[in-house]
């Protein structure tokens, strides 16, 4: 698919995004890695002189999109109803033509199918991003998920995700670009967080001044590992470790049965007042700075490891499941010597191993913790910066406009 019209050129006759219009389509602009990346890329596009449109139903990040110079095009992108999706095809094609869109970037499956069909009516370069290790292995589910591999350029947010795409959708092999998510290291910097924010957050979590915090920041769903952390907390408590509060920070997103299950586990383990559900957290830099340890005990593969990256940027020791893409973000033995680690990796679903790693992290002396924090910050700054991510994404847009495949990993 090619863009209509003549491309503007920058210095030296090279193709430029200045004056171009890029449309990202995503169901909603609420919390999440895909949503945050949408805002970050919109900001980079505006800085490059492009128009950054987002077709979405909106959400809590809409004001941030507007603040960085992006434009919301209200669009029912969240629907999975086949009839409504069919109606959306012509609606999206009309939006593309009316707004002079040069590139379409889909970040979720249902709107990606709509966008793919709209490309037949209004041909443009089509970019997709695999933001998740999409579940389901049935022929029907694989076919549904395959839309994310059908872009002219296919962005994988980790090497794990790229290998998954190659294995499941070999037709996309030559169109994959690995672009890890980027963190805003100005925002996620200990120096940028007022201690008052940390104290306020600790109070809202019910933490006493002397209590250390083990934080699991993720939406409340079974595969994020909240049950594993509760079992690990029980083991540590029974082993005599006191003065620690285990905080589960994340939206329930309507999973009321799972919330009741978690509360029942906490009561059964005798951890009431020790494990706390605190809901969605708006101030994640302060949350990571408040934490003595950050746990990412996922029991199914993560497509990236945003919490692990941001926590390391804030100097918090991290303990993660050795599964999916998260290990790509954390340096740990046996790949490197123990004295070079930036965190701990444990087998997924293993509460005993998780408890042991948490105990090690909590037992660090001041000098050892400071050294780990310096290594972790340097590691993530080197590999997972927001600037690297946005620059590479805009590079993919330019490749798509030129009709070239993206740079291979």
C-alpha positions as CSV (number, residue, x, y, z in Angstrom):
1,X,0.0,0.0,0.0
2,X,1.4,3.4,-0.9
3,X,0.6,6.9,0.2
4,X,-1.3,9.2,-2.0
5,X,0.3,12.4,-3.4
6,X,3.9,13.6,-3.3
7,X,6.0,13.2,-0.2
8,X,7.5,16.3,1.4
9,X,11.3,16.2,1.7
10,X,13.6,17.5,4.3
11,X,17.3,18.6,4.2
12,X,19.4,16.8,1.7
13,X,16.4,15.6,-0.3
14,X,15.5,13.0,2.3
15,X,11.9,12.1,3.0
16,X,10.5,13.9,6.0
17,X,7.5,13.5,8.3
18,X,7.1,17.3,8.5
19,X,3.6,18.2,7.2
20,X,2.5,14.6,7.2
21,X,-0.6,13.3,9.1
22,X,-0.2,10.0,11.0
23,X,-3.3,8.4,12.4
24,X,-3.0,5.9,15.3
25,X,-6.1,3.9,16.1
26,X,-6.6,2.3,19.5
27,X,-9.8,1.3,21.4
28,X,-9.5,3.7,24.3
29,X,-7.0,6.0,25.9
30,X,-6.9,4.6,29.4
31,X,-4.0,3.2,31.4
32,X,-1.8,0.7,29.7
33,X,1.4,0.3,27.7
34,X,-0.2,0.6,24.3
35,X,-2.1,3.7,25.4
36,X,1.0,5.3,26.9
37,X,3.1,4.6,23.8
38,X,0.3,6.2,21.6
39,X,0.8,9.4,23.6
40,X,4.6,9.3,23.4
41,X,4.6,8.7,19.7
42,X,2.1,11.5,19.2
43,X,4.4,13.9,21.0
44,X,7.3,12.8,18.9
45,X,5.3,13.3,15.7
46,X,4.3,16.8,16.7
47,X,8.0,17.6,17.5
48,X,8.9,16.4,14.0
49,X,6.4,18.8,12.4
50,X,3.7,16.2,11.7
51,X,0.0,16.1,12.6
52,X,-0.7,13.4,15.2
53,X,-4.3,12.1,15.1
54,X,-5.6,9.3,17.3
55,X,-8.9,7.6,16.4
56,X,-10.3,6.3,19.7
57,X,-13.2,6.4,22.1
58,X,-11.1,8.6,24.4
59,X,-10.3,8.0,28.1
60,X,-8.3,9.3,31.0
61,X,-5.3,10.0,28.8
62,X,-7.2,12.3,26.3
63,X,-6.0,15.4,28.1
64,X,-2.4,14.2,27.9
65,X,-2.8,13.7,24.2
66,X,-4.1,17.2,23.8
67,X,-1.3,18.6,26.0
68,X,1.4,17.2,23.7
69,X,-0.3,18.6,20.6
70,X,-2.1,15.5,19.5
71,X,-5.6,15.5,18.2
72,X,-8.4,13.1,19.2
73,X,-10.7,11.9,16.4
74,X,-13.6,10.4,18.3
75,X,-14.2,6.9,16.8
76,X,-16.0,3.8,18.1
77,X,-12.7,1.8,17.9
78,X,-13.4,-0.4,20.9
79,X,-16.3,-2.3,19.3
80,X,-15.8,-6.0,18.5
81,X,-19.4,-6.4,17.1
82,X,-18.9,-7.6,13.5
83,X,-21.8,-5.5,12.1
84,X,-20.5,-2.3,13.8
85,X,-16.9,-3.1,12.7
86,X,-18.2,-3.4,9.1
87,X,-19.9,0.0,9.4
88,X,-16.7,1.4,10.8
89,X,-14.7,0.5,7.7
90,X,-16.3,3.2,5.5
91,X,-16.3,5.6,8.4
92,X,-12.6,5.2,8.9
93,X,-11.9,5.4,5.2
94,X,-13.8,8.7,5.1
95,X,-11.8,10.0,8.1
96,X,-8.6,9.1,6.4
97,X,-9.5,11.0,3.2
98,X,-11.1,14.0,5.0
99,X,-8.0,14.5,7.3
100,X,-5.4,13.8,4.6
101,X,-4.0,10.9,6.5
102,X,-0.6,9.6,5.2
103,X,0.0,6.6,7.5
104,X,-2.3,4.5,9.6
105,X,-1.0,2.8,12.7
106,X,-3.2,0.2,14.4
107,X,-2.4,-0.8,18.0
108,X,-5.2,-3.3,18.7
109,X,-6.8,-6.2,16.9
110,X,-10.4,-5.2,16.3
111,X,-9.6,-1.7,15.0
112,X,-6.7,-3.2,13.0
113,X,-9.2,-5.4,11.1
114,X,-11.3,-2.2,10.5
115,X,-8.2,-0.3,9.3
116,X,-7.0,-3.2,7.1
117,X,-10.4,-3.2,5.3
118,X,-10.4,0.6,5.1
119,X,-7.0,0.5,3.3
120,X,-8.8,-1.0,0.3
121,X,-11.0,2.1,0.1
122,X,-8.3,4.6,1.0
123,X,-4.9,3.0,0.4
124,X,-2.1,4.2,2.7
125,X,0.9,2.7,4.3
126,X,-0.3,0.5,7.2
127,X,1.7,-0.1,10.4
128,X,0.8,-2.5,13.2
129,X,2.2,-3.0,16.6
130,X,2.2,-6.3,18.6
131,X,1.7,-4.9,22.1
132,X,0.8,-8.3,23.6
133,X,1.6,-12.0,23.4
134,X,-2.0,-12.5,22.2
135,X,-3.6,-15.6,23.8
136,X,-5.3,-18.4,22.0
137,X,-4.0,-21.2,19.7
138,X,-7.1,-22.3,17.9
139,X,-7.2,-21.8,14.2
140,X,-9.9,-19.2,14.6
141,X,-8.0,-17.3,17.3
142,X,-4.8,-17.4,15.3
143,X,-6.6,-16.1,12.3
144,X,-8.1,-13.2,14.3
145,X,-4.7,-12.3,15.9
146,X,-3.0,-12.5,12.5
147,X,-4.2,-9.0,11.6
148,X,-1.4,-7.6,13.7
149,X,1.1,-9.3,11.4
150,X,-0.5,-7.9,8.2
151,X,1.0,-4.4,8.3
152,X,3.3,-3.1,5.7
153,X,5.6,-2.8,8.8
154,X,5.0,-4.9,11.9
155,X,6.5,-3.5,15.1
156,X,7.3,-6.0,17.9
157,X,7.8,-4.5,21.3
158,X,10.4,-7.1,22.3
159,X,12.6,-9.9,20.9
160,X,10.3,-12.4,22.5
161,X,7.3,-10.9,20.6
162,X,9.3,-10.8,17.4
163,X,10.1,-14.5,17.7
164,X,6.4,-15.3,18.4
165,X,5.4,-13.4,15.2
166,X,8.0,-15.3,13.1
167,X,6.8,-18.6,14.4
168,X,3.1,-18.0,14.1
169,X,3.0,-15.8,11.0
170,X,6.1,-16.5,8.9
171,X,4.7,-14.4,6.1
172,X,5.6,-11.3,8.1
173,X,9.3,-12.2,8.7
174,X,10.7,-9.5,6.4
175,X,8.5,-6.7,7.8
176,X,9.3,-7.0,11.5
177,X,11.0,-4.2,13.4
178,X,11.9,-4.7,17.1
179,X,11.2,-1.5,19.0
180,X,11.1,-2.0,22.8
181,X,8.8,0.3,24.7
182,X,10.6,3.4,26.0
183,X,10.4,5.0,29.4
184,X,10.4,8.7,30.2
185,X,13.6,8.9,32.3
186,X,13.0,12.5,33.1
187,X,9.7,11.6,34.7
188,X,11.0,8.3,36.1
189,X,13.9,9.7,38.0
190,X,14.3,9.8,41.8
191,X,15.4,13.4,41.7
192,X,12.2,14.4,40.0
193,X,9.9,13.1,42.7
194,X,9.1,15.3,45.7
195,X,9.2,13.3,48.9
196,X,5.8,14.7,49.8
197,X,4.3,12.7,46.9
198,X,5.9,9.5,48.3
199,X,4.7,10.2,51.8
200,X,1.2,11.0,50.5
201,X,1.1,7.7,48.6
202,X,2.3,5.6,51.5
203,X,-0.4,7.1,53.7
204,X,-3.1,6.3,51.1
205,X,-1.8,2.7,51.1
206,X,-2.0,2.5,54.9
207,X,1.7,1.9,55.3
208,X,3.3,2.8,58.6
209,X,6.5,5.0,58.5
210,X,8.7,2.0,59.4
211,X,7.1,-0.5,57.1
212,X,8.9,-1.6,53.9
213,X,6.7,-2.1,50.8
214,X,6.7,-4.9,48.2
215,X,4.8,-3.5,45.3
216,X,3.0,-5.4,42.5
217,X,1.7,-2.8,40.1
218,X,-0.6,-4.5,37.5
219,X,-4.3,-4.8,36.7
220,X,-6.0,-7.4,38.8
221,X,-6.1,-10.5,36.6
222,X,-4.9,-14.0,37.4
223,X,-1.9,-14.2,35.1
224,X,-0.3,-11.1,36.6
225,X,0.6,-13.2,39.6
226,X,-1.2,-11.6,42.6
227,X,-1.9,-15.1,44.0
228,X,1.7,-16.1,43.8
229,X,2.7,-12.9,45.7
230,X,0.2,-13.6,48.4
231,X,1.5,-17.1,48.8
232,X,5.1,-15.8,48.9
233,X,4.0,-13.2,51.5
234,X,2.6,-16.0,53.6
235,X,5.8,-17.9,53.5
236,X,7.9,-14.9,54.4
237,X,5.5,-14.1,57.3
238,X,5.7,-17.6,58.6
239,X,9.5,-17.4,58.3
240,X,9.6,-14.5,60.7
241,X,9.8,-11.6,58.2
242,X,7.8,-8.7,59.7
243,X,7.4,-5.0,59.0
244,X,6.6,-5.5,55.3
245,X,3.4,-4.4,53.5
246,X,2.5,-6.1,50.2
247,X,0.7,-3.7,47.9
248,X,-1.4,-4.8,45.0
249,X,-1.9,-1.6,42.9
250,X,-4.1,-1.9,39.8
251,X,-7.6,-1.7,38.4
252,X,-10.0,-4.7,38.8
253,X,-11.5,-3.8,35.4
254,X,-14.8,-5.5,36.4
255,X,-13.2,-8.8,37.6
256,X,-15.2,-8.8,40.8
257,X,-15.0,-12.6,41.2
258,X,-11.2,-12.5,41.1
259,X,-11.1,-9.6,43.6
260,X,-13.2,-11.7,46.0
261,X,-10.9,-14.6,45.4
262,X,-7.8,-12.5,46.3
263,X,-9.5,-11.2,49.4
264,X,-10.4,-14.7,50.5
265,X,-6.8,-15.8,50.0
266,X,-5.5,-12.9,52.1
267,X,-7.9,-13.7,54.9
268,X,-7.1,-17.5,54.8
269,X,-3.4,-16.7,54.9
270,X,-3.8,-14.5,57.9
271,X,-2.5,-11.5,56.0
272,X,-5.3,-9.0,56.5
273,X,-3.5,-5.7,57.1
274,X,-0.3,-7.1,55.5
275,X,-1.5,-7.4,51.9
276,X,-3.4,-4.4,50.7
277,X,-5.4,-3.8,47.5
278,X,-5.2,-0.1,46.7
279,X,-6.7,0.2,43.2
280,X,-5.3,2.2,40.3
281,X,-2.2,4.3,41.0
282,X,-1.9,7.6,39.1
283,X,1.6,8.4,40.4
284,X,3.8,5.5,39.4
285,X,7.2,7.3,39.8
286,X,6.3,7.9,43.5
287,X,5.0,4.4,43.8
288,X,8.3,2.8,42.6
289,X,10.3,5.2,44.8
290,X,8.1,4.2,47.8
291,X,8.8,0.5,47.2
292,X,11.6,-1.5,48.8
293,X,11.1,-4.1,46.1
294,X,8.9,-4.3,43.0
295,X,7.5,-7.8,42.0
296,X,6.5,-8.8,38.5
297,X,5.4,-12.4,39.1
298,X,3.5,-13.0,35.9
299,X,2.4,-16.6,35.3
300,X,1.9,-16.1,31.5
301,X,4.3,-14.4,29.1
302,X,4.5,-10.6,29.1
303,X,5.2,-9.1,25.7
304,X,7.4,-6.5,27.3
305,X,8.3,-5.5,30.9
306,X,7.3,-1.8,31.4
307,X,7.0,-2.0,35.2
308,X,10.4,-3.7,35.5
309,X,12.0,-1.0,33.4
310,X,10.4,1.9,35.2
311,X,11.1,0.4,38.6
312,X,14.8,0.0,37.7
313,X,14.9,3.6,36.5
314,X,13.7,4.6,40.0
315,X,16.3,2.5,41.7
316,X,13.9,-0.2,43.1
317,X,15.1,-3.8,43.2
318,X,13.0,-5.9,41.0
319,X,12.0,-9.6,41.1
320,X,10.5,-10.9,37.9
321,X,9.2,-14.1,36.4
322,X,11.8,-15.7,34.0
323,X,9.2,-15.8,31.3
324,X,8.3,-14.0,28.1
325,X,10.0,-10.7,27.4
326,X,10.5,-9.4,31.0
327,X,13.9,-11.2,31.3
328,X,15.1,-9.0,28.4
329,X,14.8,-6.0,30.7
330,X,16.5,-7.4,33.8
331,X,20.1,-8.5,34.1
332,X,20.5,-11.5,36.4
333,X,22.5,-14.7,36.7
334,X,23.3,-17.1,35.1
335,X,23.7,-14.7,32.1
336,X,25.8,-12.3,34.1
337,X,27.8,-12.5,37.3
338,X,25.8,-11.9,40.5
339,X,27.7,-8.7,41.3
340,X,26.4,-7.2,38.0
341,X,22.7,-8.1,38.5
342,X,20.0,-5.4,38.2
343,X,17.3,-7.7,39.7
344,X,16.2,-11.2,40.3
345,X,14.5,-13.7,37.9
346,X,12.5,-16.6,39.3
347,X,10.5,-19.5,37.8
348,X,6.9,-18.4,37.0
349,X,4.3,-19.6,39.6
350,X,7.0,-20.6,42.1
351,X,6.0,-18.9,45.4
352,X,8.9,-20.4,47.2
353,X,11.5,-19.0,44.7
354,X,9.7,-15.7,44.7
355,X,9.8,-15.5,48.5
356,X,13.5,-16.3,48.6
357,X,14.3,-13.6,46.0
358,X,12.2,-11.0,47.8
359,X,14.0,-11.9,51.0
360,X,17.3,-11.4,49.3
361,X,16.3,-8.0,47.9
362,X,14.9,-6.9,51.2
363,X,18.1,-7.8,53.0
364,X,20.3,-5.6,50.9
365,X,22.5,-3.2,52.9
366,X,22.6,0.5,52.0
367,X,25.7,0.3,49.9
368,X,24.6,-2.8,48.0
369,X,21.2,-1.3,47.3
370,X,22.8,1.9,46.0
371,X,25.1,0.0,43.7
372,X,22.2,-2.1,42.3
373,X,20.2,1.1,41.8
374,X,23.0,2.7,39.8
375,X,23.5,-0.4,37.6
376,X,19.8,-0.7,37.0
377,X,19.4,2.9,36.0
378,X,22.3,2.8,33.7
379,X,21.0,-0.5,32.1
380,X,17.6,0.8,31.3
381,X,18.8,4.2,30.1
382,X,21.1,2.5,27.7
383,X,18.4,0.2,26.2
384,X,14.9,1.4,26.9
385,X,14.8,5.2,26.5
386,X,11.7,7.0,25.2
387,X,13.9,8.8,22.7
388,X,15.1,5.5,21.2
389,X,11.6,4.2,21.0
390,X,10.1,7.3,19.3
391,X,13.0,7.7,16.9
392,X,12.8,4.1,15.8
393,X,9.0,4.4,15.4
394,X,9.3,7.5,13.2
395,X,11.9,5.7,11.2
396,X,9.4,2.9,10.5
397,X,6.9,5.5,9.3
398,X,9.5,6.9,6.9
399,X,10.4,3.4,5.6
400,X,6.7,2.8,5.0
401,X,6.3,6.0,3.1
402,X,9.2,5.1,0.9
403,X,7.8,1.6,0.3
404,X,10.8,-0.1,2.1
405,X,10.6,-2.8,4.7
406,X,11.5,-1.6,8.2
407,X,15.0,-2.2,9.6
408,X,15.3,-5.8,10.8
409,X,16.2,-6.6,14.4
